[in-house]
Structures are given as structure tokens and as C-alpha cells.
Amino acid sequence: MEIFSLDLGNLQTKIKSSKAEKVLPSRFIDYDDLGDQSTSLFDSKLNINQYTTNFDSMFSYAWGEDLYKAHSKGDFIDTIQFEERYSTHEFKLLASFAIAELAKDFKEAKDGILEVIIVTGVPTNDFNESSVKEIMKVLNEDHNITVNEDSLNVRVKEVKVLPQPVGTVYNEMLDKEGYLQEEGYLDEQITTVDIGGGTILIDTLINMNLSDTGRAQKETGAYKIYESIANSCTKDNMHGITNSNIEQILRSSVDDKYYYKPNKNESYEITKHVKKAKIKYTRDLINTINTTLKGTSQIDTFLFTGGGANLINKDEIQNAYKHAIFVENSEVANVNGFYKYGLASLLEEAGV
């Protein structure tokens, strides 16, 4: 039985199987609106695939790691939403694409039916009967998706839905085979600060059980930094710059310098705008943490995770919280933790 772990975030989708680990955008476009790539040579084609689902067969969609490079004739379809996200058509499409992206590495999905267990997570505020039922309804079924010319068949045998911050904790606690490697976590008070694309999640676990105190969910994820920088640049007469531009600029900085290049002939340094936005965002984050926790002396382990953890000023965080730990490869910590949890569950069922 294969395990697929999915972290379907507002801005980035993280997926993992025994054969692949990928980070892709949580947006896509109608394939008819994708610019023609038929004249591309020398392996210059973008890493974008065509997806068609059995429940929306009249349309095909373009999705892939290089989607931000596409010169689209239409609007991108975003999945960011803070209310009833799991019941939207856009979310159902994104989930199907993610399953297909992992399934295409398996011969069984092409020649027959690939059976999988899916492990995923939701923000703690969404870890309730209604939301869990919605996401299970989307995932827990047979999926038939065509990727380019390949028809893929996936049968989901089981769906495990976890509170999202638990993913990072399991990633730190379990080894790559799903065995316990940090036994101390079982008896600790652990606080996670998960800075995602759309939200900041602050959660506390005591003996691996979610606490009703020391938790908050704020709709002030990394997109707020992108918005702030884009607005500041626009006021500085750099017109046309978008949140998506900013996201890619921050991901590809060199020597802590940041440049906006609308074309090959022009380049604008935006370092001062980036640094100011990071400082403000970090200070706002510290205020949010302090307001939520009202003291940190009882915390044994203090984990900062999520893709947005790479955008804040770490020195300022560690001045405020001496024992703060920045999780390695924080963008994929949750999805790796979901995968390890799936492995550990199979070991437990086998009595290992």
C-alpha cells in the first residue's frame, strides 16, 4: 500500500510519496489560456503539465512547478480562501492534480488501479467534524485523471486527517522509516508557529495532545509580506509588480539583495522595501505570539515552521525567544511529517 501525503496550502502545495517530494503552486490555469509552447527548443519548455479530471472532463488545466513563468492569456485560478475552502470546485481540482502528480510515477496507476492511503492536514481551527468530512469527501474516492496523454487510476483506501501543526512535530519526532527517534517529545509541552502562505497557526501540544490554550489562527500568512513589498514598490514608481513577482524574487535572492526585472533590459533593486517589510512582519508576529501565549516559560520545545519561516528575521525572533528552533526545510516539514505518520501507522497496525 502506497502512502501519499498532501499539504494543500493556500499558496503552495507540498506533496510526497515513496518516489517523489515536490512543491508546486496552489494555483492553475485553464489549459486553453496557456501560451503556445510548440516552438520551444533545447529543453526550454516549461515544467507544466495538462490535467483533465473525470468530474470536470469538459475542461483541461495547466499546472506545474514553472507555472509562474507562463505567459497566460487568461487569469490564474487561485485556491486561497479562508472560509469553506474544502467544498470549492477549485480545491477539489487542486487535490486531484496533487494525487495525479504523485501517481504518475507508479506503473500500477497507468496499467490498473493504484491503491493508496492519503495523509493530510488542516489548520487547527478546521480540525472539526464538518471540515474533516468535507476534505475526506474530496479525497476518499476513486480518482481518474489524465496527465498529458496518460490516464491514471487511483483508489484511495483510507484518508487520515491531522491537525496541521502535528505534521512538523511528527517530522521532528520520527525517523524516515516512521520509528520514534525523539522520545522526549511525548512528554513535552511543544508550541509550533506555522507561517504558511495564507495563515499563521500557533498551537500548543501537551504530551502530544492539542491544548485549548496557547493557540491562534490568523489570516496574516506570507502573502501579507508580498502585498506589503509590492505596494511599497508601486509607490516607488515600479509599476506592474505583483505579489507573485515578489514571491519569486524572495525565493531567488543572491547575497541578501533583491531585484525586480520586468524585462532583460531593466533591473530595479528593491532590497530596502524587502528589509522594511520583513522587519515589520517579524515584529507583528512577535506581538501575535506574545498576545496568544501570554508567557513562554512553560514551553519545552518552541518550533518555527512553514514556508514563511524563511522570510522572518531569525535574529529578532531568537532575541525574543531564546529557545526558538527553526525547523530545517520548514516549507516541507508538515508534508514530511504526514508521510512519517503514515509509515508509523502501518508499523503500528503490523504490530512492529
C-alpha positions in Angstrom: 0.0 0.0 0.0 1.5 3.3 -1.0 1.3 6.4 1.2 0.6 9.8 -0.4 0.9 12.8 1.9 -0.6 16.1 0.9 -0.2 19.6 2.3 -2.6 21.6 0.2 -1.7 25.2 1.3 -3.2 28.4 0.2 -0.2 29.5 -1.8 2.0 26.3 -2.1 1.1 22.7 -2.4 3.5 20.2 -0.9 3.3 16.5 -1.8 5.2 13.4 -1.0 5.3 9.7 -1.9 7.9 7.0 -1.7 9.2 8.2 -5.1 8.9 12.0 -5.0 8.7 15.1 -2.9 7.5 18.3 -4.7 6.5 21.9 -4.0 4.0 23.4 -6.5 1.8 26.5 -6.6 -1.7 26.2 -5.3 -3.0 27.9 -8.5 -3.5 26.7 -12.0 -5.0 28.0 -15.3 -7.4 26.8 -18.0 -5.2 24.9 -20.5 -6.7 26.9 -23.4 -5.3 30.1 -21.8 -1.7 28.7 -21.7 0.6 30.3 -24.2 1.7 28.0 -27.1 4.9 26.1 -26.3 5.1 24.2 -29.6 8.0 26.3 -30.9 10.2 25.7 -27.8 13.6 24.1 -28.5 16.7 22.9 -26.5 14.7 21.7 -23.5 13.3 25.2 -23.0 9.7 24.0 -22.5 8.3 24.9 -19.1 7.7 22.2 -16.5 3.9 22.4 -16.9 1.5 19.5 -17.5 -2.0 19.2 -18.7 -4.6 17.7 -16.3 -8.1 16.5 -17.0 -10.3 15.1 -14.3 -13.3 12.7 -14.6 -15.6 15.1 -12.8 -14.8 18.1 -14.9 -14.0 16.4 -18.2 -15.0 19.4 -20.5 -12.0 21.3 -19.3 -8.3 20.8 -19.1 -5.9 22.7 -16.8 -2.3 23.7 -16.8 -0.3 23.1 -13.6 3.3 22.7 -12.7 6.4 24.0 -11.0 7.1 26.6 -13.7 3.5 27.9 -13.8 4.8 31.3 -12.6 6.8 31.7 -15.8 3.8 31.1 -18.1 2.6 33.9 -20.3 -1.1 33.2 -19.7 -3.8 34.6 -21.9 -6.3 34.3 -19.0 -6.4 34.7 -15.3 -4.8 32.3 -12.9 -7.2 30.2 -10.8 -6.3 30.6 -7.1 -7.4 28.3 -4.3 -6.6 30.7 -1.4 -9.8 31.0 0.7 -10.4 31.4 4.4 -13.9 30.0 4.6 -15.4 26.7 3.4 -12.3 26.2 1.2 -12.6 22.4 1.1 -16.1 22.5 -0.6 -15.0 24.7 -3.5 -14.6 23.3 -7.0 -11.1 24.8 -7.2 -9.9 22.9 -4.1 -11.3 19.6 -5.5 -9.4 20.2 -8.7 -6.1 21.0 -6.9 -6.5 17.9 -4.7 -7.0 15.7 -7.8 -4.0 17.3 -9.6 -1.8 16.6 -6.5 -2.9 12.9 -6.3 -2.2 12.6 -10.1 1.2 14.3 -9.8 2.3 11.6 -7.4 0.5 8.7 -9.1 2.2 9.3 -12.5 5.4 7.8 -11.0 3.7 4.5 -10.4 3.2 1.9 -13.2 0.1 0.5 -11.4 -1.7 3.8 -11.9 -1.3 3.5 -15.6 -1.8 -0.2 -16.1 -4.5 -0.8 -13.5 -5.6 0.8 -10.2 -3.1 2.2 -7.7 -4.3 1.8 -4.1 -3.1 4.4 -1.6 -3.5 5.8 1.9 -3.7 9.6 2.0 -2.4 11.5 5.0 -3.1 15.2 5.0 -3.6 18.1 7.5 -5.9 21.1 8.1 -5.4 24.2 10.3 -6.4 23.5 13.9 -9.5 25.7 13.6 -10.6 23.5 10.7 -10.0 20.3 12.7 -13.7 19.8 13.3 -16.3 17.3 12.2 -17.7 19.5 9.4 -14.3 20.4 7.8 -12.8 17.0 8.1 -15.9 15.5 6.5 -15.5 18.0 3.6 -11.9 17.2 2.9 -12.5 13.4 3.2 -15.3 13.7 0.8 -12.9 15.2 -1.7 -10.1 12.7 -1.2 -11.7 9.4 -0.2 -12.9 8.1 -3.6 -11.6 6.7 -6.9 -9.7 9.3 -8.9 -9.4 9.2 -12.7 -7.1 11.9 -14.0 -5.4 12.2 -17.3 -2.0 13.9 -17.2 -0.9 14.8 -20.7 -1.5 11.5 -22.6 -1.5 9.2 -19.6 -4.8 8.1 -17.9 -4.2 7.4 -14.2 -6.5 5.5 -11.8 -6.1 5.8 -8.1 -8.2 4.2 -5.4 -8.0 5.9 -2.0 -8.4 3.1 0.6 -8.1 5.4 3.6 -7.7 9.1 4.5 -6.1 10.3 7.7 -6.6 13.9 8.5 -4.4 15.5 11.1 -4.2 19.0 12.7 -1.6 20.7 10.5 1.0 21.6 13.2 1.2 18.0 14.3 2.9 17.4 10.9 6.0 19.3 11.9 6.1 17.6 15.3 6.0 14.2 13.8 8.7 15.2 11.3 11.0 16.1 14.2 9.9 13.1 16.3 10.0 10.2 13.8 12.8 8.9 11.5 12.5 8.3 7.8 11.1 4.8 8.4 8.5 6.0 10.8 10.2 4.9 14.0 10.4 7.0 17.1 13.7 8.9 17.4 12.9 11.8 19.8 11.1 10.1 22.6 11.2 13.2 24.8 8.6 14.9 22.6 6.0 12.5 24.0 6.2 14.2 27.5 6.8 17.8 26.5 4.9 21.0 26.1 5.5 21.9 22.4 4.5 25.1 20.7 4.6 25.5 17.0 4.4 28.7 15.0 3.5 27.7 11.4 3.8 30.5 9.0 2.0 29.5 5.8 1.1 31.3 2.7 -2.3 32.3 3.9 -2.3 31.8 7.7 -0.2 31.9 10.8 -1.0 29.0 13.1 0.1 29.0 16.7 -0.6 25.7 18.5 0.4 24.1 21.7 0.6 20.4 22.4 1.0 18.9 25.8 2.1 15.2 25.8 1.2 15.2 22.1 -2.4 16.3 22.8 -3.6 19.6 21.4 -4.2 22.2 24.1 -7.2 24.5 24.1 -5.0 27.3 25.3 -1.9 28.8 23.6 -3.4 28.7 20.1 -4.5 31.1 17.4 -5.1 31.2 13.7 -4.5 34.5 11.9 -5.2 35.3 8.3 -1.8 37.0 8.1 0.4 34.5 6.3 3.3 35.2 4.0 1.1 36.8 1.4 1.0 39.8 3.7 4.7 40.3 3.2 4.3 40.0 -0.6 1.5 42.5 -0.6 3.5 45.0 1.6 6.5 44.8 -0.7 4.5 45.1 -3.9 2.6 48.1 -2.6 5.8 49.8 -1.4 7.5 49.2 -4.8 4.4 50.6 -6.6 4.6 53.7 -4.6 8.3 53.9 -5.6 7.1 54.0 -9.3 7.8 50.4 -10.1 4.5 49.7 -11.8 3.3 46.2 -12.8 5.0 44.4 -10.0 2.7 41.7 -8.5 2.6 39.5 -5.3 3.7 36.6 -7.5 6.7 38.5 -8.7 7.7 39.3 -5.1 7.4 35.6 -4.1 9.7 34.5 -6.8 12.2 37.3 -6.1 12.4 36.3 -2.4 12.9 32.7 -3.4 15.8 33.5 -5.7 17.7 36.3 -3.9 21.5 36.4 -4.1 23.7 37.7 -1.2 20.6 39.1 0.5 20.0 41.5 -2.4 16.6 41.7 -4.2 15.9 42.9 -7.7 12.8 43.3 -9.8 13.5 42.7 -13.5 10.4 43.4 -15.7 12.5 42.5 -18.7 16.1 41.8 -19.6 17.0 45.4 -20.1 15.7 46.8 -16.8 16.5 46.0 -13.2 15.3 47.7 -10.0 16.8 47.0 -6.6 14.1 46.5 -4.1 16.2 45.4 -1.1 15.1 48.3 1.1 11.5 47.5 0.5 12.0 43.9 1.3 14.0 44.5 4.5 11.5 47.0 5.9 8.6 44.6 5.2 10.4 41.7 6.9 11.1 43.8 10.0 7.5 44.9 10.3 6.2 41.4 9.7 8.5 39.9 12.3 7.6 42.5 14.9 3.9 41.9 14.2 4.5 38.2 14.5 6.2 38.6 17.9 3.3 40.7 19.1 0.8 38.0 17.9 2.8 35.2 19.7 3.0 37.2 22.9 -0.7 38.0 22.8 -1.5 34.4 22.2 0.8 32.6 24.6 1.0 35.3 27.4 4.3 33.8 28.5 6.7 31.1 27.2 8.4 29.8 30.4 6.4 26.5 30.3 7.4 25.7 26.7 9.9 22.8 26.4 10.2 23.0 22.6 9.4 26.0 20.5 9.2 25.3 16.8 9.0 27.8 13.9 7.9 26.1 10.7 6.2 26.7 7.4 7.5 28.3 4.2 7.1 31.8 5.8 9.6 30.9 8.5 12.3 31.6 5.9 11.1 35.2 5.4 11.2 36.5 9.0 14.2 37.9 10.8 15.6 35.0 12.8 17.9 37.0 15.0 15.0 39.1 16.2 12.9 36.0 16.9 15.7 34.4 18.9 16.3 37.6 20.8 12.6 37.4 21.8 12.6 33.6 22.4 16.0 32.2 23.4 15.0 28.6 22.8 13.3 29.0 19.5 14.1 26.3 16.9 13.8 27.0 13.2 12.8 23.7 11.6 15.1 22.5 8.8 13.5 22.6 5.4 10.5 24.2 7.1 8.4 24.5 3.9 8.1 20.7 3.6 8.2 19.9 7.3 4.4 19.3 7.6 4.1 17.1 4.5 7.2 15.0 5.6 5.6 14.6 9.0 2.3 13.5 7.5 4.2 10.9 5.5 6.2 9.7 8.5 2.9 9.5 10.4 1.5 7.2 7.7 4.5 4.9 7.9 4.3 4.8 11.7 0.6 3.9 11.4 1.3 1.0 9.2 4.0 -0.2 11.6 1.6 0.0 14.5 -1.0 -1.9 12.6 1.6 -4.6 11.8 2.5 -4.8 15.5 6.1 -3.7 14.9 
